[in-house]
């Protein structure tokens, strides 16, 4: 069976590089977490993991009600994504200021929206994906009419 991905170097003088597997930016600056940090005059954690990246791996590697562990929580993007996706989670952060700051993520009304979405069962009997419902809510609230989803 042939490989489904044929790779050839673009420049023979350089080594072959694999293509990027993910296209997730970390440029969101107007999500709930950032808006709340500005309201409270808090400088956000300097190295926030994109929630979409955490959500991708949580969905790939866990099932509903599994436990997700993050030993380096920072602003707790992983715990937030786990909560949205209906997973239990445990996180640790050595710096108390970041641990306190991470609590801001769990004030986000999107968490309750995701829980409500999980409790609704569509007519086909399949459980809706909470992230899809959350994305649709953000898309519906997007005032510029573009179909873009941010962290």
Secondary structure, DSSP 8 states (H G I E B T S, - for coil): ---S-----SSTTS------S--------SSHHHHHHHHTT----TT---HHHHHHHHHHH--TT-EEEESS-TTTHHHHHHHHTT-EEEE--S-HHHHHHHGGGGG-HHHHHHHHHHH-B-TTS-B--HHHHHHHHHHHT-TT-------
